[in-house]
Amino acid sequence: MPDPLTVTLTTLLVASHNAGKIAEMRDLCGPLGIEVTSAAELGLPEPEETGDTFEANAATKALAAARASGLIALSDDSGLVVDALVGAPGVYTADWATLPEGGRDFGIAMQKVEDALKARGALEESQRTGRFVSVLCLATPEGDTSFYRGEAEGVLVWPPRGTLGFGYDPVFRPDGHTRTFGEMPAEEKHGWKPGQATALSHRARAFKLFAEQRLGVAAT
């Protein structure tokens, strides 16, 4: 029996209301000839994310969007994992930015991470290691799911640097680079294309696996 998730896609529903994520997914899907629409554009509700893993929350979002729309949906659940904070903020990365009156402020969230690191005496670069994690979930309206995980290792810097990207990008400097994600243009941060051997960002690395394993893009 053929795998229901090994498909040829011309249109993909991105199960997200996050403008930054949607823009990155459009950039990644464009070279594959895939048109992207989003849960936000279709007016789909945002499901409550109650899982304690990236995989669980990614599945919640993808399945909700697929069942509500009747389309194959791809979700992303991602976050910042800081070693000195025993993995926090992790799956609660967005929650650290949530304001009591509603909305999110990632400037406040970045300050929370910095304050927590200082409280633990993590002042040296070697004590400030962490990674961005992205888990993509592809889901059908019938309930089939498949997962793709990407991670980008780096260090947490302070003060924030750069105004590009979104979320915690200005305080994350990926290994092997002198600039933060917040200082990198989109093409550099997540600009993976078919035939390219490597990808930099966590989301691009997860998408590379998705493209190779489910869309038949040749691995390099």
Backbone as JSON Lines, residues from 0, in Angstrom:
{"i":0,"aa":"M","n":[0.85,-1.2,0.0],"ca":[0.0,0.0,0.0],"c":[0.88,1.25,0.0]}
{"i":1,"aa":"P","n":[0.67,2.21,-0.9],"ca":[1.52,3.39,-0.94],"c":[1.37,4.25,0.31]}
{"i":2,"aa":"D","n":[2.45,4.89,0.68],"ca":[2.44,5.79,1.83],"c":[1.58,7.01,1.49]}
{"i":3,"aa":"P","n":[0.52,7.29,2.27],"ca":[-0.35,8.42,1.95],"c":[0.34,9.78,2.04]}
{"i":4,"aa":"L","n":[1.52,9.81,2.66],"ca":[2.22,11.08,2.8],"c":[3.34,11.25,1.78]}
{"i":5,"aa":"T","n":[3.57,10.24,0.92],"ca":[4.53,10.4,-0.16],"c":[3.75,10.88,-1.36]}
{"i":6,"aa":"V","n":[3.74,12.17,-1.55],"ca":[2.82,12.78,-2.5],"c":[3.52,13.84,-3.34]}
{"i":7,"aa":"T","n":[2.9,14.16,-4.46],"ca":[3.33,15.29,-5.25],"c":[2.46,16.48,-4.86]}
{"i":8,"aa":"L","n":[3.08,17.51,-4.35],"ca":[2.33,18.67,-3.86],"c":[2.52,19.86,-4.78]}
{"i":9,"aa":"T","n":[1.43,20.52,-5.11],"ca":[1.51,21.8,-5.81],"c":[1.07,22.94,-4.88]}
{"i":10,"aa":"T","n":[0.23,22.61,-3.9],"ca":[-0.21,23.58,-2.9],"c":[-0.08,22.95,-1.53]}
{"i":11,"aa":"L","n":[0.41,23.7,-0.57],"ca":[0.6,23.19,0.78],"c":[0.02,24.18,1.78]}
{"i":12,"aa":"L","n":[-0.76,23.64,2.7],"ca":[-1.31,24.46,3.78],"c":[-0.32,24.46,4.94]}
{"i":13,"aa":"V","n":[0.21,25.61,5.26],"ca":[1.09,25.75,6.42],"c":[0.22,26.07,7.63]}
{"i":14,"aa":"A","n":[0.25,25.18,8.6],"ca":[-0.63,25.29,9.77],"c":[-0.02,26.25,10.77]}
{"i":15,"aa":"S","n":[-0.1,27.54,10.45],"ca":[0.5,28.54,11.32],"c":[-0.22,29.87,11.18]}
{"i":16,"aa":"H","n":[-0.16,30.65,12.26],"ca":[-0.61,32.04,12.25],"c":[0.57,32.99,12.47]}
{"i":17,"aa":"N","n":[1.77,32.43,12.5],"ca":[2.99,33.2,12.74],"c":[3.53,33.7,11.41]}
{"i":18,"aa":"A","n":[3.5,35.02,11.22],"ca":[3.89,35.59,9.93],"c":[5.33,35.26,9.57]}
{"i":19,"aa":"G","n":[6.22,35.23,10.56],"ca":[7.61,34.91,10.29],"c":[7.79,33.49,9.79]}
{"i":20,"aa":"K","n":[7.13,32.54,10.44],"ca":[7.22,31.15,10.01],"c":[6.63,30.97,8.6]}
{"i":21,"aa":"I","n":[5.49,31.6,8.36],"ca":[4.84,31.47,7.06],"c":[5.75,32.0,5.96]}
{"i":22,"aa":"A","n":[6.4,33.13,6.21],"ca":[7.31,33.7,5.23],"c":[8.48,32.76,4.96]}
{"i":23,"aa":"E","n":[9.04,32.16,6.0],"ca":[10.15,31.22,5.82],"c":[9.7,30.0,5.03]}
{"i":24,"aa":"M","n":[8.53,29.48,5.31],"ca":[8.05,28.31,4.58],"c":[7.8,28.65,3.11]}
{"i":25,"aa":"R","n":[7.32,29.86,2.83],"ca":[7.16,30.28,1.42],"c":[8.52,30.32,0.72]}
{"i":26,"aa":"D","n":[9.52,30.84,1.41],"ca":[10.86,30.89,0.83],"c":[11.38,29.49,0.53]}
{"i":27,"aa":"L","n":[11.12,28.54,1.43],"ca":[11.62,27.18,1.26],"c":[10.83,26.42,0.19]}
{"i":28,"aa":"C","n":[9.52,26.65,0.12],"ca":[8.69,25.92,-0.84],"c":[8.8,26.47,-2.25]}
{"i":29,"aa":"G","n":[9.13,27.75,-2.38],"ca":[9.16,28.38,-3.69],"c":[10.01,27.66,-4.72]}
{"i":30,"aa":"P","n":[11.27,27.31,-4.4],"ca":[12.11,26.64,-5.39],"c":[11.6,25.26,-5.8]}
{"i":31,"aa":"L","n":[10.7,24.68,-5.02],"ca":[10.12,23.38,-5.36],"c":[8.83,23.52,-6.15]}
{"i":32,"aa":"G","n":[8.44,24.75,-6.44],"ca":[7.22,24.97,-7.21],"c":[5.95,24.74,-6.41]}
{"i":33,"aa":"I","n":[6.04,24.84,-5.1],"ca":[4.89,24.61,-4.23],"c":[4.33,25.95,-3.78]}
{"i":34,"aa":"E","n":[3.05,26.15,-4.01],"ca":[2.39,27.36,-3.55],"c":[1.92,27.15,-2.11]}
{"i":35,"aa":"V","n":[2.13,28.16,-1.3],"ca":[1.8,28.06,0.13],"c":[0.59,28.92,0.46]}
{"i":36,"aa":"T","n":[-0.35,28.31,1.18],"ca":[-1.38,29.07,1.86],"c":[-1.25,28.77,3.34]}
{"i":37,"aa":"S","n":[-1.91,29.5,4.19],"ca":[-1.7,29.33,5.62],"c":[-3.02,29.25,6.37]}
{"i":38,"aa":"A","n":[-2.94,28.71,7.58],"ca":[-4.12,28.65,8.44],"c":[-4.64,30.05,8.73]}
{"i":39,"aa":"A","n":[-3.73,31.01,8.86],"ca":[-4.15,32.39,9.1],"c":[-4.95,32.93,7.92]}
{"i":40,"aa":"E","n":[-4.48,32.68,6.71],"ca":[-5.16,33.19,5.52],"c":[-6.52,32.55,5.31]}
{"i":41,"aa":"L","n":[-6.67,31.31,5.75],"ca":[-7.95,30.61,5.61],"c":[-8.88,30.88,6.79]}
{"i":42,"aa":"G","n":[-8.4,31.62,7.78],"ca":[-9.23,31.92,8.94],"c":[-9.48,30.74,9.84]}
{"i":43,"aa":"L","n":[-8.55,29.77,9.85],"ca":[-8.71,28.6,10.71],"c":[-8.35,28.95,12.15]}
{"i":44,"aa":"P","n":[-9.03,28.35,13.11],"ca":[-8.71,28.65,14.52],"c":[-7.36,28.06,14.91]}
{"i":45,"aa":"E","n":[-6.74,28.66,15.9],"ca":[-5.49,28.14,16.44],"c":[-5.8,27.13,17.55]}
{"i":46,"aa":"P","n":[-5.37,25.89,17.4],"ca":[-5.64,24.91,18.46],"c":[-4.77,25.18,19.69]}
{"i":47,"aa":"E","n":[-5.24,24.76,20.83],"ca":[-4.46,24.9,22.06],"c":[-3.33,23.88,22.04]}
{"i":48,"aa":"E","n":[-2.13,24.34,22.32],"ca":[-0.95,23.46,22.31],"c":[-0.65,23.02,23.74]}
{"i":49,"aa":"T","n":[-0.97,21.78,24.05],"ca":[-0.82,21.28,25.41],"c":[0.24,20.2,25.53]}
{"i":50,"aa":"G","n":[0.93,19.89,24.44],"ca":[1.94,18.84,24.47],"c":[3.19,19.26,25.21]}
{"i":51,"aa":"D","n":[3.97,18.27,25.64],"ca":[5.23,18.56,26.32],"c":[6.43,18.22,25.45]}
{"i":52,"aa":"T","n":[6.19,17.99,24.15],"ca":[7.27,17.79,23.19],"c":[6.96,18.61,21.94]}
{"i":53,"aa":"F","n":[8.0,18.92,21.17],"ca":[7.79,19.61,19.91],"c":[6.94,18.77,18.97]}
{"i":54,"aa":"E","n":[7.16,17.46,18.99],"ca":[6.4,16.57,18.11],"c":[4.91,16.6,18.42]}
{"i":55,"aa":"A","n":[4.57,16.57,19.71],"ca":[3.16,16.57,20.09],"c":[2.46,17.85,19.66]}
{"i":56,"aa":"N","n":[3.11,18.98,19.86],"ca":[2.49,20.24,19.49],"c":[2.42,20.41,17.97]}
{"i":57,"aa":"A","n":[3.44,19.94,17.27],"ca":[3.41,20.01,15.81],"c":[2.25,19.18,15.27]}
{"i":58,"aa":"A","n":[2.04,18.0,15.83],"ca":[0.94,17.16,15.38],"c":[-0.41,17.81,15.65]}
{"i":59,"aa":"T","n":[-0.55,18.43,16.82],"ca":[-1.81,19.11,17.15],"c":[-2.16,20.14,16.09]}
{"i":60,"aa":"K","n":[-1.18,20.94,15.71],"ca":[-1.43,22.01,14.74],"c":[-1.71,21.47,13.34]}
{"i":61,"aa":"A","n":[-0.9,20.51,12.91],"ca":[-1.06,19.98,11.55],"c":[-2.38,19.25,11.38]}
{"i":62,"aa":"L","n":[-2.73,18.42,12.35],"ca":[-3.98,17.66,12.25],"c":[-5.2,18.58,12.32]}
{"i":63,"aa":"A","n":[-5.16,19.59,13.17],"ca":[-6.29,20.52,13.27],"c":[-6.51,21.23,11.94]}
{"i":64,"aa":"A","n":[-5.42,21.69,11.32],"ca":[-5.55,22.42,10.06],"c":[-5.98,21.5,8.93]}
{"i":65,"aa":"A","n":[-5.44,20.28,8.89],"ca":[-5.79,19.34,7.82],"c":[-7.26,18.95,7.91]}
{"i":66,"aa":"R","n":[-7.74,18.66,9.1],"ca":[-9.13,18.24,9.26],"c":[-10.1,19.38,9.02]}
{"i":67,"aa":"A","n":[-9.73,20.58,9.4],"ca":[-10.62,21.73,9.22],"c":[-10.71,22.16,7.76]}
{"i":68,"aa":"S","n":[-9.63,21.94,7.0],"ca":[-9.57,22.42,5.62],"c":[-9.77,21.35,4.57]}
{"i":69,"aa":"G","n":[-9.53,20.09,4.94],"ca":[-9.56,19.02,3.95],"c":[-8.31,18.97,3.09]}
{"i":70,"aa":"L","n":[-7.26,19.7,3.5],"ca":[-6.02,19.76,2.75],"c":[-4.89,19.09,3.53]}
{"i":71,"aa":"I","n":[-3.85,18.66,2.81],"ca":[-2.64,18.22,3.48],"c":[-1.99,19.44,4.12]}
{"i":72,"aa":"A","n":[-1.59,19.31,5.37],"ca":[-1.06,20.45,6.12],"c":[0.33,20.15,6.66]}
{"i":73,"aa":"L","n":[1.15,21.17,6.7],"ca":[2.49,21.08,7.28],"c":[2.59,22.11,8.4]}
{"i":74,"aa":"S","n":[2.93,21.64,9.58],"ca":[3.09,22.54,10.72],"c":[4.54,22.57,11.16]}
{"i":75,"aa":"D","n":[4.85,23.57,11.96],"ca":[6.17,23.67,12.58],"c":[5.96,23.96,14.06]}
{"i":76,"aa":"D","n":[6.62,23.2,14.91],"ca":[6.71,23.58,16.31],"c":[8.19,23.71,16.61]}
{"i":77,"aa":"S","n":[8.58,24.86,17.08],"ca":[10.0,25.12,17.24],"c":[10.24,25.88,18.53]}
{"i":78,"aa":"G","n":[11.5,25.9,18.94],"ca":[11.82,26.6,20.16],"c":[13.3,26.66,20.42]}
{"i":79,"aa":"L","n":[13.63,27.42,21.44],"ca":[15.0,27.61,21.87],"c":[15.26,26.74,23.09]}
{"i":80,"aa":"V","n":[16.29,25.92,23.01],"ca":[16.68,25.01,24.09],"c":[18.04,25.45,24.61]}
{"i":81,"aa":"V","n":[18.08,25.89,25.86],"ca":[19.32,26.43,26.44],"c":[19.86,25.44,27.47]}
{"i":82,"aa":"D","n":[21.09,25.02,27.28],"ca":[21.67,23.98,28.14],"c":[21.73,24.41,29.6]}
{"i":83,"aa":"A","n":[22.18,25.63,29.89],"ca":[22.31,26.08,31.27],"c":[20.97,26.23,31.96]}
{"i":84,"aa":"L","n":[19.89,26.3,31.17],"ca":[18.55,26.42,31.74],"c":[17.83,25.08,31.72]}
{"i":85,"aa":"V","n":[18.59,23.99,31.6],"ca":[18.06,22.63,31.62],"c":[16.99,22.46,30.52]}
{"i":86,"aa":"G","n":[17.26,23.03,29.38],"ca":[16.37,22.86,28.24],"c":[15.32,23.93,28.06]}
{"i":87,"aa":"A","n":[15.15,24.81,29.03],"ca":[14.17,25.9,28.89],"c":[14.71,26.94,27.89]}
{"i":88,"aa":"P","n":[13.81,27.72,27.31],"ca":[12.35,27.66,27.4],"c":[11.71,26.49,26.64]}
{"i":89,"aa":"G","n":[12.41,25.87,25.7],"ca":[11.93,24.66,25.05],"c":[10.57,24.82,24.39]}
{"i":90,"aa":"V","n":[9.65,23.89,24.7],"ca":[8.31,23.95,24.09],"c":[7.52,25.17,24.56]}
{"i":91,"aa":"Y","n":[8.02,25.85,25.58],"ca":[7.35,27.05,26.08],"c":[8.0,28.34,25.56]}
{"i":92,"aa":"T","n":[8.77,28.22,24.48],"ca":[9.5,29.36,23.93],"c":[8.57,30.53,23.64]}
{"i":93,"aa":"A","n":[7.45,30.29,22.99],"ca":[6.51,31.38,22.69],"c":[5.85,31.91,23.96]}
{"i":94,"aa":"D","n":[5.6,31.02,24.92],"ca":[4.95,31.44,26.16],"c":[5.8,32.45,26.92]}
{"i":95,"aa":"W","n":[7.11,32.33,26.84],"ca":[7.98,33.28,27.54],"c":[7.79,34.7,26.99]}
{"i":96,"aa":"A","n":[7.24,34.81,25.78],"ca":[7.02,36.13,25.18],"c":[5.59,36.62,25.35]}
{"i":97,"aa":"T","n":[4.71,35.8,25.91],"ca":[3.3,36.17,26.0],"c":[3.08,37.22,27.09]}
{"i":98,"aa":"L","n":[2.32,38.25,26.73],"ca":[2.02,39.34,27.65],"c":[0.72,39.08,28.4]}
{"i":99,"aa":"P","n":[0.58,39.54,29.64],"ca":[-0.67,39.34,30.4],"c":[-1.89,39.9,29.69]}
{"i":100,"aa":"E","n":[-1.71,41.0,28.98],"ca":[-2.84,41.62,28.29],"c":[-3.06,41.04,26.89]}
{"i":101,"aa":"G","n":[-2.27,40.02,26.53],"ca":[-2.39,39.42,25.21],"c":[-1.28,39.9,24.3]}
{"i":102,"aa":"G","n":[-1.02,39.12,23.24],"ca":[0.07,39.45,22.34],"c":[1.39,38.95,22.88]}
{"i":103,"aa":"R","n":[2.45,39.16,22.1],"ca":[3.77,38.67,22.48],"c":[4.82,39.74,22.27]}
{"i":104,"aa":"D","n":[5.82,39.74,23.15],"ca":[6.93,40.67,23.06],"c":[8.21,39.86,23.22]}
{"i":105,"aa":"F","n":[8.91,39.64,22.1],"ca":[10.11,38.8,22.16],"c":[11.3,39.56,22.72]}
{"i":106,"aa":"G","n":[11.22,40.9,22.78],"ca":[12.25,41.63,23.51],"c":[12.23,41.27,24.98]}
{"i":107,"aa":"I","n":[11.03,41.18,25.54],"ca":[10.88,40.76,26.94],"c":[11.33,39.32,27.1]}
{"i":108,"aa":"A","n":[11.0,38.46,26.15],"ca":[11.38,37.05,26.24],"c":[12.9,36.89,26.21]}
{"i":109,"aa":"M","n":[13.57,37.64,25.35],"ca":[15.03,37.55,25.3],"c":[15.65,38.03,26.6]}
{"i":110,"aa":"Q","n":[15.06,39.06,27.2],"ca":[15.55,39.54,28.48],"c":[15.36,38.48,29.57]}
{"i":111,"aa":"K","n":[14.25,37.75,29.53],"ca":[14.02,36.68,30.5],"c":[15.1,35.6,30.4]}
{"i":112,"aa":"V","n":[15.46,35.24,29.16],"ca":[16.51,34.24,28.97],"c":[17.83,34.76,29.53]}
{"i":113,"aa":"E","n":[18.15,36.01,29.22],"ca":[19.4,36.59,29.71],"c":[19.42,36.65,31.24]}
{"i":114,"aa":"D","n":[18.32,37.07,31.83],"ca":[18.25,37.15,33.29],"c":[18.43,35.77,33.93]}
{"i":115,"aa":"A","n":[17.81,34.76,33.31],"ca":[17.93,33.4,33.84],"c":[19.36,32.89,33.72]}
{"i":116,"aa":"L","n":[20.04,33.2,32.62],"ca":[21.43,32.79,32.46],"c":[22.32,33.46,33.5]}
{"i":117,"aa":"K","n":[22.13,34.75,33.7],"ca":[22.93,35.47,34.69],"c":[22.68,34.93,36.09]}
{"i":118,"aa":"A","n":[21.43,34.57,36.39],"ca":[21.1,34.04,37.71],"c":[21.82,32.73,37.98]}
{"i":119,"aa":"R","n":[22.16,32.02,36.92],"ca":[22.88,30.75,37.04],"c":[24.38,30.92,36.85]}
{"i":120,"aa":"G","n":[24.83,32.15,36.74],"ca":[26.25,32.41,36.6],"c":[26.81,32.05,35.24]}
{"i":121,"aa":"A","n":[25.93,31.94,34.26],"ca":[26.36,31.56,32.9],"c":[26.77,32.83,32.15]}
{"i":122,"aa":"L","n":[28.02,33.24,32.38],"ca":[28.51,34.48,31.8],"c":[29.47,34.24,30.64]}
{"i":123,"aa":"E","n":[30.19,33.12,30.68],"ca":[31.15,32.8,29.64],"c":[30.47,32.12,28.46]}
{"i":124,"aa":"E","n":[31.03,32.3,27.27],"ca":[30.44,31.73,26.06],"c":[30.25,30.22,26.19]}
{"i":125,"aa":"S","n":[31.21,29.54,26.81],"ca":[31.13,28.09,26.95],"c":[29.96,27.64,27.82]}
{"i":126,"aa":"Q","n":[29.43,28.57,28.63],"ca":[28.3,28.27,29.52],"c":[26.95,28.65,28.9]}
{"i":127,"aa":"R","n":[26.97,29.2,27.69],"ca":[25.76,29.76,27.1],"c":[25.37,29.03,25.81]}
{"i":128,"aa":"T","n":[25.65,27.75,25.76],"ca":[25.34,26.97,24.58],"c":[23.86,26.6,24.53]}
{"i":129,"aa":"G","n":[23.38,26.37,23.34],"ca":[21.99,25.95,23.16],"c":[21.72,25.65,21.71]}
{"i":130,"aa":"R","n":[20.46,25.49,21.39],"ca":[20.1,25.17,20.0],"c":[18.67,25.6,19.74]}
{"i":131,"aa":"F","n":[18.43,25.92,18.49],"ca":[17.06,26.06,18.01],"c":[16.64,24.7,17.49]}
{"i":132,"aa":"V","n":[15.43,24.29,17.82],"ca":[14.86,23.01,17.36],"c":[13.6,23.31,16.56]}
{"i":133,"aa":"S","n":[13.46,22.63,15.44],"ca":[12.24,22.71,14.65],"c":[11.77,21.3,14.34]}
{"i":134,"aa":"V","n":[10.5,21.03,14.6],"ca":[9.88,19.77,14.21],"c":[8.72,20.1,13.27]}
{"i":135,"aa":"L","n":[8.81,19.6,12.05],"ca":[7.73,19.73,11.08],"c":[6.86,18.49,11.15]}
{"i":136,"aa":"C","n":[5.57,18.68,11.05],"ca":[4.63,17.56,10.98],"c":[3.79,17.72,9.73]}
{"i":137,"aa":"L","n":[3.79,16.7,8.88],"ca":[2.93,16.65,7.7],"c":[1.74,15.77,8.04]}
{"i":138,"aa":"A","n":[0.54,16.28,7.82],"ca":[-0.66,15.54,8.2],"c":[-1.7,15.59,7.08]}
{"i":139,"aa":"T","n":[-2.46,14.5,6.96],"ca":[-3.57,14.44,6.03],"c":[-4.88,14.6,6.8]}
{"i":140,"aa":"P","n":[-5.96,14.95,6.11],"ca":[-7.27,15.03,6.79],"c":[-7.69,13.71,7.41]}
{"i":141,"aa":"E","n":[-7.14,12.6,6.9],"ca":[-7.49,11.28,7.44],"c":[-6.73,10.94,8.71]}
{"i":142,"aa":"G","n":[-5.75,11.75,9.07],"ca":[-5.04,11.54,10.33],"c":[-3.66,10.93,10.21]}
{"i":143,"aa":"D","n":[-3.15,10.76,9.0],"ca":[-1.78,10.27,8.83],"c":[-0.79,11.38,9.15]}
{"i":144,"aa":"T","n":[0.29,11.05,9.83],"ca":[1.29,12.05,10.19],"c":[2.7,11.55,9.92]}
{"i":145,"aa":"S","n":[3.59,12.48,9.69],"ca":[5.01,12.17,9.54],"c":[5.8,13.36,10.08]}
{"i":146,"aa":"F","n":[6.98,13.1,10.67],"ca":[7.72,14.14,11.38],"c":[9.14,14.3,10.83]}
{"i":147,"aa":"Y","n":[9.64,15.54,10.88],"ca":[10.97,15.88,10.39],"c":[11.58,16.88,11.36]}
{"i":148,"aa":"R","n":[12.74,16.53,11.92],"ca":[13.34,17.34,12.99],"c":[14.66,17.94,12.52]}
{"i":149,"aa":"G","n":[14.84,19.23,12.78],"ca":[16.09,19.9,12.49],"c":[16.57,20.68,13.7]}
{"i":150,"aa":"E","n":[17.88,20.72,13.9],"ca":[18.45,21.45,15.03],"c":[19.63,22.28,14.55]}
{"i":151,"aa":"A","n":[19.77,23.47,15.12],"ca":[20.9,24.35,14.83],"c":[21.58,24.71,16.14]}
{"i":152,"aa":"E","n":[22.83,24.31,16.29],"ca":[23.58,24.56,17.51],"c":[24.17,25.97,17.5]}
{"i":153,"aa":"G","n":[24.32,26.56,18.69],"ca":[24.92,27.88,18.77],"c":[25.12,28.33,20.19]}
{"i":154,"aa":"V","n":[25.31,29.63,20.36],"ca":[25.46,30.22,21.69],"c":[24.54,31.43,21.81]}
{"i":155,"aa":"L","n":[24.18,31.75,23.05],"ca":[23.33,32.9,23.34],"c":[24.22,34.11,23.61]}
{"i":156,"aa":"V","n":[23.99,35.18,22.86],"ca":[24.78,36.4,23.03],"c":[23.93,37.49,23.68]}
{"i":157,"aa":"W","n":[24.62,38.49,24.2],"ca":[23.93,39.65,24.77],"c":[24.83,40.87,24.64]}
{"i":158,"aa":"P","n":[24.31,42.0,24.24],"ca":[22.9,42.31,23.96],"c":[22.45,41.76,22.61]}
{"i":159,"aa":"P","n":[21.14,41.81,22.33],"ca":[20.63,41.34,21.04],"c":[21.29,42.1,19.89]}
{"i":160,"aa":"R","n":[21.49,41.38,18.78],"ca":[22.14,41.99,17.62],"c":[21.33,41.7,16.36]}
{"i":161,"aa":"G","n":[20.96,42.75,15.66],"ca":[20.27,42.6,14.38],"c":[18.78,42.76,14.51]}
{"i":162,"aa":"T","n":[18.18,43.15,13.39],"ca":[16.73,43.38,13.35],"c":[16.04,42.49,12.32]}
{"i":163,"aa":"L","n":[16.77,41.55,11.77],"ca":[16.19,40.64,10.78],"c":[15.62,39.41,11.5]}
{"i":164,"aa":"G","n":[14.92,38.57,10.75],"ca":[14.35,37.37,11.36],"c":[13.2,37.72,12.29]}
{"i":165,"aa":"F","n":[13.0,36.87,13.3],"ca":[11.92,37.09,14.26],"c":[12.22,36.29,15.52]}
{"i":166,"aa":"G","n":[11.38,36.48,16.53],"ca":[11.55,35.71,17.76],"c":[12.87,36.01,18.45]}
{"i":167,"aa":"Y","n":[13.59,34.95,18.82],"ca":[14.84,35.07,19.56],"c":[16.07,35.18,18.65]}
{"i":168,"aa":"D","n":[15.87,35.36,17.36],"ca":[16.98,35.39,16.41],"c":[18.11,36.34,16.8]}
{"i":169,"aa":"P","n":[17.82,37.54,17.35],"ca":[18.91,38.47,17.65],"c":[19.88,38.04,18.75]}
{"i":170,"aa":"V","n":[19.52,37.03,19.54],"ca":[20.44,36.59,20.6],"c":[21.04,35.22,20.32]}
{"i":171,"aa":"F","n":[20.81,34.67,19.12],"ca":[21.33,33.34,18.81],"c":[22.36,33.43,17.7]}
{"i":172,"aa":"R","n":[23.61,33.07,18.04],"ca":[24.69,33.02,17.05],"c":[25.0,31.57,16.74]}
{"i":173,"aa":"P","n":[24.7,31.12,15.51],"ca":[24.93,29.72,15.18],"c":[26.42,29.39,15.14]}
{"i":174,"aa":"D","n":[26.74,28.16,15.48],"ca":[28.14,27.71,15.46],"c":[28.76,27.93,14.09]}
{"i":175,"aa":"G","n":[30.01,28.39,14.1],"ca":[30.72,28.61,12.85],"c":[30.49,29.97,12.23]}
{"i":176,"aa":"H","n":[29.71,30.82,12.9],"ca":[29.38,32.13,12.36],"c":[29.68,33.22,13.39]}
{"i":177,"aa":"T","n":[29.91,34.43,12.91],"ca":[30.18,35.56,13.78],"c":[28.95,36.43,13.98]}
{"i":178,"aa":"R","n":[27.9,36.21,13.18],"ca":[26.68,37.01,13.27],"c":[25.54,36.17,13.82]}
{"i":179,"aa":"T","n":[24.57,36.85,14.43],"ca":[23.38,36.17,14.92],"c":[22.41,35.94,13.77]}
{"i":180,"aa":"F","n":[21.41,35.1,14.02],"ca":[20.33,34.93,13.03],"c":[19.66,36.28,12.75]}
{"i":181,"aa":"G","n":[19.62,37.14,13.76],"ca":[19.0,38.45,13.58],"c":[19.79,39.38,12.68]}
{"i":182,"aa":"E","n":[21.04,39.03,12.39],"ca":[21.88,39.84,11.51],"c":[22.0,39.23,10.11]}
{"i":183,"aa":"M","n":[21.35,38.09,9.89],"ca":[21.46,37.4,8.61],"c":[20.23,37.62,7.74]}
{"i":184,"aa":"P","n":[20.43,37.91,6.46],"ca":[19.28,37.98,5.56],"c":[18.63,36.61,5.41]}
{"i":185,"aa":"A","n":[17.38,36.6,5.0],"ca":[16.62,35.35,4.9],"c":[17.33,34.32,4.04]}
{"i":186,"aa":"E","n":[17.9,34.75,2.92],"ca":[18.56,33.81,2.01],"c":[19.69,33.06,2.69]}
{"i":187,"aa":"E","n":[20.39,33.74,3.59],"ca":[21.49,33.09,4.3],"c":[20.99,32.21,5.44]}
{"i":188,"aa":"K","n":[20.01,32.69,6.18],"ca":[19.54,31.95,7.35],"c":[18.82,30.66,6.97]}
{"i":189,"aa":"H","n":[17.86,30.76,6.06],"ca":[17.06,29.57,5.76],"c":[16.91,29.3,4.27]}
{"i":190,"aa":"G","n":[17.87,29.79,3.49],"ca":[17.74,29.68,2.05],"c":[18.21,28.36,1.46]}
{"i":191,"aa":"W","n":[17.65,27.27,1.92],"ca":[18.01,25.97,1.32],"c":[17.25,25.77,0.02]}
{"i":192,"aa":"K","n":[17.94,25.15,-0.97],"ca":[17.31,24.84,-2.25],"c":[17.65,23.41,-2.64]}
{"i":193,"aa":"P","n":[16.83,22.78,-3.49],"ca":[17.13,21.42,-3.94],"c":[18.54,21.33,-4.52]}
{"i":194,"aa":"G","n":[19.25,20.29,-4.14],"ca":[20.61,20.1,-4.6],"c":[21.66,20.72,-3.7]}
{"i":195,"aa":"Q","n":[21.23,21.53,-2.73],"ca":[22.17,22.15,-1.79],"c":[22.45,21.17,-0.67]}
{"i":196,"aa":"A","n":[23.72,20.93,-0.4],"ca":[24.09,19.87,0.53],"c":[23.76,20.18,1.98]}
{"i":197,"aa":"T","n":[23.81,21.46,2.36],"ca":[23.6,21.81,3.76],"c":[22.55,22.9,3.9]}
{"i":198,"aa":"A","n":[22.03,23.01,5.1],"ca":[21.1,24.07,5.46],"c":[21.53,24.62,6.8]}
{"i":199,"aa":"L","n":[21.3,25.9,7.03],"ca":[21.81,26.52,8.26],"c":[20.79,26.49,9.39]}
{"i":200,"aa":"S","n":[19.62,27.05,9.17],"ca":[18.67,27.17,10.27],"c":[18.02,25.84,10.6]}
{"i":201,"aa":"H","n":[17.48,25.76,11.81],"ca":[16.78,24.57,12.26],"c":[15.6,24.24,11.35]}
{"i":202,"aa":"R","n":[14.84,25.26,10.95],"ca":[13.66,25.04,10.12],"c":[14.07,24.58,8.72]}
{"i":203,"aa":"A","n":[15.13,25.17,8.19],"ca":[15.62,24.75,6.87],"c":[16.13,23.32,6.91]}
{"i":204,"aa":"R","n":[16.77,22.92,8.0],"ca":[17.26,21.55,8.12],"c":[16.1,20.56,8.19]}
{"i":205,"aa":"A","n":[15.06,20.91,8.93],"ca":[13.88,20.05,8.99],"c":[13.2,19.98,7.62]}
{"i":206,"aa":"F","n":[13.12,21.11,6.94],"ca":[12.48,21.14,5.63],"c":[13.28,20.33,4.62]}
{"i":207,"aa":"K","n":[14.59,20.37,4.7],"ca":[15.44,19.56,3.81],"c":[15.1,18.08,3.95]}
{"i":208,"aa":"L","n":[14.94,17.61,5.19],"ca":[14.55,16.21,5.39],"c":[13.18,15.94,4.78]}
{"i":209,"aa":"F","n":[12.24,16.84,5.01],"ca":[10.9,16.69,4.45],"c":[10.95,16.6,2.92]}
{"i":210,"aa":"A","n":[11.71,17.49,2.3],"ca":[11.79,17.51,0.84],"c":[12.43,16.23,0.3]}
{"i":211,"aa":"E","n":[13.45,15.76,0.98],"ca":[14.14,14.56,0.51],"c":[13.31,13.29,0.72]}
{"i":212,"aa":"Q","n":[12.67,13.21,1.88],"ca":[11.97,11.97,2.24],"c":[10.57,11.89,1.69]}
{"i":213,"aa":"R","n":[9.9,13.04,1.5],"ca":[8.5,13.0,1.09],"c":[8.21,13.57,-0.28]}
{"i":214,"aa":"L","n":[9.1,14.4,-0.79],"ca":[8.88,14.99,-2.1],"c":[9.81,14.42,-3.16]}
{"i":215,"aa":"G","n":[10.7,13.51,-2.73],"ca":[11.56,12.86,-3.69],"c":[12.7,13.72,-4.18]}
{"i":216,"aa":"V","n":[13.01,14.81,-3.46],"ca":[14.16,15.63,-3.83],"c":[15.43,14.85,-3.52]}
{"i":217,"aa":"A","n":[16.32,14.77,-4.47],"ca":[17.53,13.95,-4.3],"c":[18.39,14.5,-3.19]}
{"i":218,"aa":"A","n":[18.78,13.63,-2.26],"ca":[19.7,14.01,-1.19],"c":[21.09,14.21,-1.75]}
{"i":219,"aa":"T","n":[21.84,15.09,-1.15],"ca":[23.22,15.33,-1.59],"c":[24.17,15.15,-0.42]}
